Amino acid sequence: MPDIMEDEIRERLEEAFAPTRLEIVNDSAHHAGHAGDDGSGESHFTIHIVAARFAEMSRLARQRAVIAALGDIVGERVHAVAIKASAPAQ
């Protein structure tokens, strides 16, 4: 089964941040039968992203920037996204 949502998340984040590291983990199987599980197998993700752009940003600003870059994905097409965003020197 193709990871359509993972590919779209990757594309949007690469375009917005040109990250030096980007790992997207599909956690949906761990949430099967729980709130937000729509049965698609693409409802919960964890994102680890490292980008120079985050160097001068607070943790909250980084979270907001990633959510903004994801646009309609978070809350509309994906139930939950855990974000671990840092700058290269961290």
N, C-alpha and C positions, 0 to 999 in steps of 0.2 A: 504494500500500500504506500503510495507516495506521500511524503510529508509536505503537503501543499502549504499549510499555514506556516510551518517552519521555514520553508523557502521564502515566503512573502515577508516574514519577520526579518530574516537575514538580509534580503534585498533592501528593505527600508532602512535598516540600521547601518548597513554598509554605505548606502548613499548619504545618509545624514551625518555620520561620524567618522568614516574611513578608519574603523577600529584596527588596532594592532593585534587584538585578540577578540574573538567572538565565539561564544559557545552557547548554543540554544538546546535546552534539554526539555523534551516532551514528558511532563509529569502526569499526563492525563490518566494513565493506568492506575496510578496511586489514588485517584479520586473517583474511580468508577462507583456509581451508585450514590455519590454524595451530591450536595448542592452544586449546581453549575455544570454537572456532567450531562452533556447533551447527546451522548452516545457516538459522537463523531470521532473520538479518539484524539481530538485536537482542542481541548478545553482549558488545559493548564500547562504553563510553561515556566521555566526558569531561564533567565538570560544572564550570562556573565559577559560583560563587555569592558574592554580597556581601550581608551581613546585619549589622545592628547587634548582634545577639546574639554575634557572634564577637569583638567589641572586646576583651574581657577574657580571651579564650581563647588558649592556645598553638596552634601549627600542628597538633600532634598531637591536641589536644582538639577542634579544629575537624573534623579528619578523622573522629575517632571519633563526634562528634555527627551528622555527615552520614550515616555508615554506619548508625548506630542509627536515624535517621529513615527510612532506606530499608528497614529491616527485612529481610524474606526476599528482597529483590531481589538484593542483593550476595552472590555465592557460590552461591546456589541457582538463581536465574532468569537472572542475568547473570554472565558469566564475570569481567569486569574493569571497574572504574570508576576513572578518574583524577579526583581531586578538587582543585580550586583554590578554596579558601575564604578570604575576607578580610572585614575590616570596612570600612565605607564610607570611613573616613579613610585607608585604605591604598592 
